Amino acid sequence: MSILVERDDAVALVTVDRPDAMNALDVATLTELRDQLGKLATDAGTRVVVLTGAGDRAFIAGADIKYMGALDVTQAKAWGALGHEAARLLETMPQPTIAAINGFALGGGCELALACDLRFASTKAKLGQPEIKLGIIPGWGGTQRLARATTIGFAKELILTGRTIDAAEAHRHGLVNAVYEPQELMAKSLETARTLAKLSPIALAAAKAAANRALQGDHADNLASEAYHFGELFASEDAKEGLSAFVEKRDARFTGR
């Protein structure tokens, strides 16, 4: 297996385990990743998903270039669709997703990190969309999500030049939420994951879905949707528990109902 899934109570740690290949994604690995993410998305016992790469050199170095070099148009579209499925799951599953970027996150690796809700990077991390240097473009959402995570100008610079940036520059532009020393990265990522796992999964899912709409669609419609879901949450046991716990000055115990 190239994808390892470990459990830390309600946190699922998903590791791309191909360190000899810098955790690059071939068809089998990407398919397995897509399938594992699909299972986690519907698992009520999973409240947060953390994605990382095995070893200390790479998060996901990118896609399998040798494989891509032999693709025709139809095959390339299928390969792109598979990457989009994995990214879409990270972006839209009800659970918060965290990318623990422990090294190279290039091409498809950067795109999968961009699909996560939060991105934490090691000081040794390197990020970029170098596809232009291969005569192609990002194909798993990079042209869209990079601009939304940073700015259109910065996104165009990285995509058009194909240059690689370090963690400090990524942080300055909002591409990553925080930067940690390599030995601290996983502990900090799991600390945040455990914090999120204690919150109401119903409220987290609603908040994630609403935030995902912020930069798309009609602004007035998005505000109306937020107002609707805000009100609907008051029917949940979690909302009653959270409000009562605050008044009673105690920790809330959310059940997801």
C-alpha positions as CSV (number, residue, x, y, z in Angstrom):
1,M,0.0,0.0,0.0
2,S,1.2,3.5,-0.9
3,I,-1.3,5.3,1.3
4,L,-1.2,4.8,5.0
5,V,-4.2,5.8,7.2
6,E,-3.5,6.0,10.9
7,R,-6.0,7.0,13.6
8,D,-5.5,9.4,16.5
9,D,-9.0,9.2,18.1
10,A,-11.1,11.3,15.7
11,V,-8.2,12.5,13.6
12,A,-7.2,10.5,10.5
13,L,-3.5,10.9,9.5
14,V,-3.2,10.1,5.7
15,T,0.4,9.6,4.5
16,V,1.6,9.2,1.0
17,D,4.2,6.5,1.4
18,R,6.6,6.5,-1.5
19,P,9.7,8.1,0.0
20,D,12.0,6.6,-2.5
21,A,10.1,8.4,-5.3
22,M,9.7,11.6,-3.2
23,N,6.1,10.6,-2.7
24,A,5.3,11.3,-6.3
25,L,1.9,10.2,-7.4
26,D,1.5,7.4,-10.0
27,V,-1.9,6.0,-11.1
28,A,-2.1,3.4,-8.4
29,T,-1.1,5.8,-5.6
30,L,-3.4,8.6,-6.7
31,T,-6.3,6.1,-7.1
32,E,-5.7,4.7,-3.6
33,L,-5.5,8.2,-2.2
34,R,-8.8,9.2,-3.9
35,D,-10.5,6.0,-2.6
36,Q,-9.2,6.5,1.0
37,L,-10.3,10.1,1.1
38,G,-13.7,9.0,-0.2
39,K,-14.1,6.5,2.7
40,L,-13.0,9.1,5.3
41,A,-15.5,11.7,3.9
42,T,-18.4,9.4,4.9
43,D,-16.9,8.1,8.2
44,A,-18.8,9.6,11.1
45,G,-15.9,8.7,13.4
46,T,-13.5,10.9,11.5
47,R,-13.7,14.6,12.5
48,V,-10.4,15.9,11.0
49,V,-8.1,14.6,8.2
50,V,-4.4,15.4,8.1
51,L,-2.5,14.8,4.8
52,T,1.3,14.5,4.7
53,G,4.2,12.6,3.0
54,A,6.5,9.9,4.3
55,G,10.0,10.8,5.2
56,D,11.5,14.3,5.6
57,R,12.2,15.3,2.0
58,A,8.8,15.6,0.3
59,F,5.1,16.1,1.0
60,I,4.2,15.1,-2.5
61,A,6.8,16.0,-5.1
62,G,4.3,15.9,-7.9
63,A,2.9,13.5,-10.5
64,D,4.7,10.7,-12.2
65,I,6.3,12.6,-15.2
66,K,7.4,9.4,-17.0
67,Y,3.8,8.2,-17.0
68,M,2.5,11.6,-18.2
69,G,4.9,11.6,-21.0
70,A,3.2,8.7,-22.7
71,L,-0.4,10.0,-22.4
72,D,-2.6,10.9,-25.4
73,V,-5.3,13.6,-25.0
74,T,-8.0,11.2,-23.8
75,Q,-5.7,9.6,-21.3
76,A,-4.4,13.0,-20.1
77,K,-8.0,14.1,-19.5
78,A,-8.7,11.0,-17.4
79,W,-5.5,11.5,-15.4
80,G,-6.5,15.1,-14.8
81,A,-10.0,14.1,-13.7
82,L,-8.5,11.6,-11.2
83,G,-6.4,14.4,-9.6
84,H,-9.4,16.7,-9.5
85,E,-11.5,14.0,-7.7
86,A,-8.8,13.7,-5.0
87,A,-8.5,17.5,-4.6
88,R,-12.3,17.9,-4.6
89,L,-12.7,15.5,-1.8
90,L,-10.1,17.3,0.3
91,E,-11.9,20.6,-0.4
92,T,-15.5,19.5,0.0
93,M,-15.5,16.7,2.5
94,P,-17.4,17.8,5.7
95,Q,-14.3,17.3,7.9
96,P,-11.6,20.0,8.1
97,T,-8.5,19.0,6.1
98,I,-5.0,19.9,7.0
99,A,-1.9,19.6,4.8
100,A,1.3,19.1,6.8
101,I,3.9,20.1,4.2
102,N,7.1,18.5,5.3
103,G,9.2,19.0,2.1
104,F,8.7,19.4,-1.7
105,A,5.1,20.2,-2.7
106,L,5.3,20.7,-6.4
107,G,2.8,20.4,-9.2
108,G,0.1,18.0,-8.1
109,G,1.5,18.0,-4.6
110,C,1.0,21.8,-4.3
111,E,-2.5,21.4,-5.8
112,L,-3.5,18.8,-3.3
113,A,-2.2,21.0,-0.5
114,L,-4.2,24.0,-1.9
115,A,-7.3,21.9,-1.7
116,C,-6.9,21.4,2.0
117,D,-8.5,23.9,4.4
118,L,-5.3,24.6,6.4
119,R,-1.7,24.3,5.3
120,F,1.2,24.1,7.7
121,A,4.8,24.0,6.3
122,S,8.2,22.9,7.5
123,T,10.9,25.5,7.2
124,K,12.4,23.1,4.6
125,A,9.3,23.0,2.4
126,K,9.4,24.1,-1.2
127,L,6.3,24.8,-3.1
128,G,5.5,25.6,-6.7
129,Q,3.6,24.9,-9.9
130,P,6.4,24.0,-12.4
131,E,4.1,22.5,-15.1
132,I,4.8,25.4,-17.6
133,K,8.4,24.1,-17.8
134,L,7.0,20.9,-19.2
135,G,4.9,22.6,-21.8
136,I,1.7,22.0,-19.9
137,I,-0.3,23.8,-17.1
138,P,-1.5,22.8,-13.7
139,G,-4.3,20.3,-14.1
140,W,-5.6,19.5,-10.7
141,G,-7.0,22.9,-9.7
142,G,-3.8,25.0,-9.3
143,T,-4.9,27.7,-11.7
144,Q,-7.9,28.4,-9.6
145,R,-7.1,27.6,-6.0
146,L,-3.7,29.3,-6.0
147,A,-5.3,32.6,-6.9
148,R,-7.9,32.1,-4.2
149,A,-5.3,31.3,-1.5
150,T,-3.0,34.2,-2.4
151,T,-3.7,36.9,-5.1
152,I,-4.2,36.6,-8.8
153,G,-0.9,38.4,-9.5
154,F,1.2,36.1,-7.3
155,A,-0.6,33.1,-8.7
156,K,0.1,34.1,-12.3
157,E,3.8,34.7,-11.4
158,L,4.2,31.2,-10.0
159,I,2.2,29.5,-12.7
160,L,3.7,31.5,-15.7
161,T,7.3,31.3,-14.5
162,G,7.2,27.8,-12.8
163,R,9.5,29.0,-10.1
164,T,9.7,27.2,-6.7
165,I,9.4,29.2,-3.5
166,D,10.4,28.5,0.1
167,A,8.1,28.2,3.1
168,A,8.8,31.8,4.3
169,E,7.7,33.3,0.9
170,A,4.7,31.0,0.8
171,H,3.7,32.2,4.3
172,R,4.1,35.9,3.3
173,H,1.7,35.4,0.5
174,G,-0.9,33.4,2.5
175,L,-0.1,30.2,0.7
176,V,0.5,28.5,4.0
177,N,-1.0,29.3,7.4
178,A,2.1,28.8,9.5
179,V,5.7,27.6,9.3
180,Y,7.4,25.3,11.8
181,E,10.7,23.7,12.3
182,P,10.7,20.2,10.8
183,Q,10.7,18.4,14.1
184,E,7.7,20.5,15.2
185,L,5.5,20.3,12.1
186,M,3.6,17.1,12.8
187,A,3.1,17.9,16.4
188,K,1.7,21.3,15.6
189,S,-0.5,20.0,12.8
190,L,-1.9,17.3,15.0
191,E,-2.4,19.8,17.9
192,T,-4.6,21.9,15.6
193,A,-6.4,18.7,14.3
194,R,-7.2,17.6,17.9
195,T,-8.5,21.1,18.7
196,L,-10.8,21.0,15.7
197,A,-11.9,17.4,16.5
198,K,-13.3,18.7,19.8
199,L,-15.7,21.1,18.1
200,S,-19.1,20.4,16.6
201,P,-18.7,18.4,13.4
202,I,-22.1,19.8,12.2
203,A,-21.0,23.4,12.7
204,L,-17.5,22.7,11.2
205,A,-19.1,21.2,8.1
206,A,-21.5,24.2,7.7
207,A,-18.7,26.7,8.3
208,K,-16.4,25.0,5.7
209,A,-19.2,24.8,3.1
210,A,-20.1,28.5,3.6
211,A,-16.4,29.6,3.5
212,N,-15.9,27.6,0.3
213,R,-18.6,29.7,-1.4
214,A,-17.0,33.0,-0.4
215,L,-15.1,33.7,-3.6
216,Q,-17.6,32.2,-6.0
217,G,-21.3,32.7,-6.9
218,D,-23.4,35.7,-6.0
219,H,-22.5,37.6,-2.8
220,A,-26.1,38.2,-1.8
221,D,-27.0,34.6,-2.4
222,N,-24.0,33.5,-0.3
223,L,-25.1,35.8,2.6
224,A,-28.6,34.4,2.4
225,S,-27.3,30.9,2.5
226,E,-25.1,31.7,5.5
227,A,-28.1,33.2,7.4
228,Y,-30.2,30.1,6.6
229,H,-27.7,27.6,7.8
230,F,-26.9,29.7,10.9
231,G,-30.6,29.5,11.9
232,E,-30.8,25.8,11.0
233,L,-28.0,24.9,13.3
234,F,-30.1,26.0,16.3
235,A,-32.1,22.7,15.9
236,S,-29.0,20.6,16.6
237,E,-28.1,19.2,20.0
238,D,-24.5,20.5,19.4
239,A,-25.8,24.1,19.3
240,K,-27.8,23.6,22.5
241,E,-24.8,22.0,24.2
242,G,-22.3,24.7,23.0
243,L,-24.5,27.6,24.2
244,S,-25.3,26.0,27.5
245,A,-21.7,25.1,28.1
246,F,-20.7,28.7,27.6
247,V,-23.3,30.0,30.0
248,E,-22.3,27.3,32.6
249,K,-18.6,28.0,32.1
250,R,-17.6,24.5,31.2
251,D,-16.2,22.7,28.2
252,A,-18.7,21.6,25.7
253,R,-19.1,18.0,24.7
254,F,-20.2,17.8,21.1
255,T,-21.7,14.6,19.7
256,G,-22.3,15.5,16.1
257,R,-26.1,15.6,16.5
